[in-house]
Amino acid sequence: MTLRKTEVAIIGAGISGLSLAYFLKQRRIPLLLLEKADEVGGLIQTKTTAGFLSEAGPSSLLSRPEIILKLSEDIGLGEQIAYANPLARNRFVYRDRALRAITPSPPGILKSNLLSWRGKLRALAEPLVKKSHAGEESIADFVRRRFGGELLDYLVEPMVTGIYAGDPEQLSLQAVLPQLAQLEAECGSVLVGAIQRRQRQPRVSTIFSFASGLHCLPAAIRRCLAKEELWLQTTVEQILPKQHGFELRIRHRRGQSTLLAEQVVIATSAPAAATITRNCHTQLATLLASLPMVSLTSVTLGFANKPAAQALNGFGFLVPKREGLRLLGAIWNSTLFPQRAPDDGATLTCMLGGSRDPQINSLDDETLLHILRQDLETTMALTEKPDFVAIHRWQQAIPQYVLGHAEKIKQLQTLAQKVGALHFTGNYIDGISVPHCVARSESLAKTLALARRDVCTRSSFSVPAQPV
Ligand SMILES: Cc1cc2nc3c(=O)[nH]c(=O)nc-3n(C[C@H](O)[C@H](O)[C@H](O)COP(=O)(O)OP(=O)(O)OC[C@H]3O[C@@H](n4cnc5c(N)ncnc54)[C@H](O)[C@@H]3O)c2cc1C
């Protein structure tokens, strides 16, 4: 067993760990990034087969927090950035056998035929509802209280499913949509507060990807790291606290070895972090293991000729739980971005599973496709057989910020501080989107740099050359 040393060990080369490595390197902090897979990117996985581009995980990004665009430019992806087709503004919700166009704004809600007149009037009466002084609330309770049940069932529930694949009855408003809680607290009304805020600072968040798909983002960050700063096919099995930092027990192609690090950042999912810390701090590991996650299946379908189906002229659509289908929603990728399908062709990515339908992840491909094609025929009259199919089953992939989440994350940080020189980042902390993961890494890099300045006497730790 060979003993090697590094200053900062980062575990996990998804976008959280990779972007942290990049920001640390910019600050000239010696680091080593350890990844169990043979490629970087974690959930970000793009594949192109016979001209059909499929994104197994995320497929588009919001331009906020702004650091995501700056990072893309800085690492040389400026030319590759592809902003979404303006048609992306067209979004649909399936209700009563039709796709109904919707813009989630007061005039949009009024114009749309998604809600009944009763539902619209109830939603628009929101400024008349007294503000609540109760503590944490579920998204469902908040929306029902302020906007009424119909807006919850046909707009908010499917939107929450579209992002978190989760249940608004369980998810915490304060953890998932803190800006809504803040608007109620500050202005007494979400609608009035949102209008005032928009007048002060108009929102300019746009949707984008890259011409060759999202994986070029992690791939480009990887190119910024030196070979010896990234060890692929290296699983960190556990970490153990030592007098000056941590011992990392790692497994790689050629066997097992040990690494010493002054600081450790765990940038994996919460369940993986729980396994890694089980012999380091039992309470920490138990807390991490208690953070709920849901599984999700994504299916990309490709058509050599644009199907004669209804729609495809927008971002995509969502299916409310009340409609009783198994499909959660679909994104019309080839409408959004160029180079997603051969000329004259089309692709769409469908989502199934989540908290609504956990059993679907265990179905075989044939059964899954049968269910999916039935639901696509019902929702968008799509009957053509696809020429290309890519199925990806994600197990325990999306964290659920349920009631009590923020409190647990506070506890996690307090416990980590007690252990000392141990940090956590990842999509289970306070924002699941890729831009949020990048923003959190930038802020953590600043914290690590500051902490480093405070250390007066340093041991002569250096970056190791290669895995054993
Ligand atoms: C289907 C789906 C669609 C999504 N769509 C969008 C979208 O359109 N836009 C958006 O912004 N976000 C989207 N998201 C969310 C976003 O993709 C994720 O939140 C984000 O990519 C998480 O990145 P991460 O680095 O925190 O975690 P991960 O990507 O999970 O990376 C963690 C890494 O740690 C590694 N690892 C685990 N254990 C160990 C170990 N013991 N030793 C070493 N390495 C280890 C893993 O192999 C992995 O590479 C989507 C997510 C999913 C699942």
The ligand as a Tripos MOL2 file, in Angstrom:
@<TRIPOS>MOLECULE
LIG
   53    58     1     0     0
SMALL
NO_CHARGES

@<TRIPOS>ATOM
      1 C1        -32.9840   13.0830  -15.6130 C.3       1 LIG1
      2 C2        -32.4640   14.4000  -15.0700 C.ar      1 LIG1
      3 C3        -32.7250   15.5830  -15.7610 C.ar      1 LIG1
      4 C4        -32.2150   16.7960  -15.3010 C.ar      1 LIG1
      5 N1        -32.4600   17.9430  -16.0300 N.ar      1 LIG1
      6 C5        -31.8400   19.0880  -15.6810 C.ar      1 LIG1
      7 C6        -31.8780   20.2170  -16.5680 C.ar      1 LIG1
      8 O1        -32.4780   20.1560  -17.6600 O.2       1 LIG1
      9 N2        -31.2080   21.3560  -16.1880 N.ar      1 LIG1
     10 C7        -30.4990   21.4190  -15.0140 C.ar      1 LIG1
     11 O2        -29.9050   22.4780  -14.7340 O.2       1 LIG1
     12 N3        -30.4360   20.3640  -14.1590 N.ar      1 LIG1
     13 C8        -31.0710   19.1960  -14.4790 C.ar      1 LIG1
     14 N4        -30.9600   18.0990  -13.6610 N.ar      1 LIG1
     15 C9        -30.2270   18.2150  -12.3730 C.3       1 LIG1
     16 C10       -28.7000   18.2110  -12.5690 C.3       1 LIG1
     17 O3        -28.3530   17.3890  -13.6610 O.3       1 LIG1
     18 C11       -27.9750   17.6650  -11.3430 C.3       1 LIG1
     19 O4        -28.4770   18.2080  -10.1560 O.3       1 LIG1
     20 C12       -26.4690   17.9380  -11.3970 C.3       1 LIG1
     21 O5        -25.9400   17.4890  -12.6340 O.3       1 LIG1
     22 C13       -25.8010   17.2440  -10.2180 C.3       1 LIG1
     23 O6        -24.4010   17.3300  -10.3320 O.3       1 LIG1
     24 P1        -23.4570   16.8370   -9.1340 P.3       1 LIG1
     25 O7        -22.0660   16.9920   -9.5700 O.co2     1 LIG1
     26 O8        -23.8690   17.4890   -7.8660 O.co2     1 LIG1
     27 O9        -23.8150   15.2770   -8.9260 O.3       1 LIG1
     28 P2        -23.5640   14.0490   -9.9030 P.3       1 LIG1
     29 O10       -23.7270   14.4470  -11.3150 O.co2     1 LIG1
     30 O11       -24.4290   12.9490   -9.3670 O.co2     1 LIG1
     31 O12       -22.0250   13.6900   -9.6920 O.3       1 LIG1
     32 C14       -21.5430   12.9660   -8.5780 C.3       1 LIG1
     33 C15       -20.3070   12.1970   -9.0340 C.3       1 LIG1
     34 O13       -19.7500   11.5210   -7.9070 O.3       1 LIG1
     35 C16       -19.2550   10.2740   -8.3540 C.3       1 LIG1
     36 N5        -19.1110    9.3870   -7.1830 N.ar      1 LIG1
     37 C17       -20.1030    8.8580   -6.4210 C.ar      1 LIG1
     38 N6        -19.5820    8.1070   -5.4280 N.ar      1 LIG1
     39 C18       -18.2410    8.1750   -5.5460 C.ar      1 LIG1
     40 C19       -17.1550    7.6200   -4.8100 C.ar      1 LIG1
     41 N7        -17.3590    6.8400   -3.7330 N.pl3     1 LIG1
     42 N8        -15.8760    7.8770   -5.2090 N.ar      1 LIG1
     43 C20       -15.6350    8.6620   -6.3000 C.ar      1 LIG1
     44 N9        -16.6320    9.2160   -7.0440 N.ar      1 LIG1
     45 C21       -17.9250    8.9840   -6.6680 C.ar      1 LIG1
     46 C22       -20.3090    9.8140   -9.3460 C.3       1 LIG1
     47 O14       -19.8070    8.8000  -10.2130 O.3       1 LIG1
     48 C23       -20.6110   11.1250  -10.0690 C.3       1 LIG1
     49 O15       -19.7870   11.3010  -11.2040 O.3       1 LIG1
     50 C24       -31.4550   16.8480  -14.0950 C.ar      1 LIG1
     51 C25       -31.2130   15.6600  -13.3800 C.ar      1 LIG1
     52 C26       -31.6960   14.4500  -13.8680 C.ar      1 LIG1
     53 C27       -31.3950   13.1770  -13.1080 C.3       1 LIG1
@<TRIPOS>BOND
     1     1     2 1
     2     2     3 ar
     3     2    52 ar
     4     3     4 ar
     5     4     5 ar
     6     4    50 ar
     7     5     6 ar
     8     6     7 ar
     9     6    13 1
    10     7     8 2
    11     7     9 ar
    12     9    10 ar
    13    10    11 2
    14    10    12 ar
    15    12    13 ar
    16    13    14 ar
    17    14    15 1
    18    14    50 ar
    19    15    16 1
    20    16    17 1
    21    16    18 1
    22    18    19 1
    23    18    20 1
    24    20    21 1
    25    20    22 1
    26    22    23 1
    27    23    24 1
    28    24    25 2
    29    24    26 1
    30    24    27 1
    31    27    28 1
    32    28    29 2
    33    28    30 1
    34    28    31 1
    35    31    32 1
    36    32    33 1
    37    33    34 1
    38    33    48 1
    39    34    35 1
    40    35    36 1
    41    35    46 1
    42    36    37 ar
    43    36    45 ar
    44    37    38 ar
    45    38    39 ar
    46    39    40 ar
    47    39    45 ar
    48    40    41 1
    49    40    42 ar
    50    42    43 ar
    51    43    44 ar
    52    44    45 ar
    53    46    47 1
    54    46    48 1
    55    48    49 1
    56    50    51 ar
    57    51    52 ar
    58    52    53 1
@<TRIPOS>SUBSTRUCTURE
     1 LIG1         1 GROUP 0 **** ****
